Each structure stands twice: as structure tokens, then as C-alpha cells.
């Protein structure tokens, strides 16, 4: 995951808060391309369809 506030790359499995700048991230602030929360290709496709991307 790339933090939209400071561009630091961090692991989402540790939570949705950037360890460098402390910004709290939520799904409305990031796009699927920057989010690796979906482990499965089919989940990623489903999210893209639901979001209209």
C-alpha cells in the first residue's frame, strides 16, 4: 500500500495507519491499484466491477 499522504509503502496486514506519518487510511481514499487487501484475483475483479472502474 502506498500512503496517499507521504508516499511511504507499507504492509496493510499491519493495519490501515501509515507507520511513517501516522495517517489513517480508509478505502475511500485509495484506489484498488494501490491497495493489496484483496489477495485473490477474483476478489480484485469483483471489487473493480462493484466500484465501476
LUMVO-96964 format. One record per residue (C-alpha): residue number from 1; x, y, z. Coordinates in steps of 0.25 Angstrom, whole numbers. Last residue first. Example, Ala and Ser with C-alpha at 12.3 -4.5 7.8 and 13.67 -1.06 7.14 Angstrom:
BEGIN
@i = 2 x = 55 y = -4 z = 29
@i = 1 x = 49 y = -18 z = 31
END
This chain:
BEGIN
@i = 53 x = -54 y = 4 z = -50
@i = 52 x = -69 y = 3 z = -47
@i = 51 x = -67 y = 1 z = -32
@i = 50 x = -74 y = -12 z = -32
@i = 49 x = -67 y = -17 z = -44
@i = 48 x = -54 y = -13 z = -39
@i = 47 x = -56 y = -20 z = -26
@i = 46 x = -61 y = -33 z = -33
@i = 45 x = -48 y = -33 z = -41
@i = 44 x = -39 y = -32 z = -29
@i = 43 x = -47 y = -43 z = -21
@i = 42 x = -45 y = -52 z = -34
@i = 41 x = -30 y = -49 z = -34
@i = 40 x = -29 y = -53 z = -19
@i = 39 x = -21 y = -46 z = -8
@i = 38 x = -30 y = -34 z = -8
@i = 37 x = -24 y = -24 z = 2
@i = 36 x = -13 y = -20 z = -7
@i = 35 x = -18 y = -6 z = -9
@i = 34 x = -11 y = 4 z = -18
@i = 33 x = -17 y = -1 z = -31
@i = 32 x = -30 y = -3 z = -24
@i = 31 x = -31 y = 12 z = -22
@i = 30 x = -29 y = 19 z = -9
@i = 29 x = -36 y = 30 z = 0
@i = 28 x = -50 y = 23 z = 0
@i = 27 x = -43 y = 10 z = 5
@i = 26 x = -38 y = 17 z = 18
@i = 25 x = -25 y = 22 z = 22
@i = 24 x = -21 y = 27 z = 36
@i = 23 x = -8 y = 36 z = 34
@i = 22 x = 2 y = 33 z = 44
@i = 21 x = 14 y = 39 z = 36
@i = 20 x = 23 y = 27 z = 35
@i = 19 x = 15 y = 15 z = 41
@i = 18 x = 3 y = 19 z = 32
@i = 17 x = -9 y = 14 z = 38
@i = 16 x = -18 y = 4 z = 32
@i = 15 x = -13 y = -8 z = 39
@i = 14 x = -1 y = -18 z = 40
@i = 13 x = -7 y = -26 z = 29
@i = 12 x = -7 y = -14 z = 20
@i = 11 x = 8 y = -14 z = 18
@i = 10 x = 15 y = -1 z = 16
@i = 9 x = 20 y = 8 z = 4
@i = 8 x = 22 y = 22 z = 8
@i = 7 x = 16 y = 32 z = -2
@i = 6 x = 14 y = 43 z = 9
@i = 5 x = -1 y = 46 z = 10
@i = 4 x = -6 y = 36 z = 0
@i = 3 x = 1 y = 25 z = 7
@i = 2 x = 5 y = 14 z = -3
@i = 1 x = 0 y = 0 z = 0
END
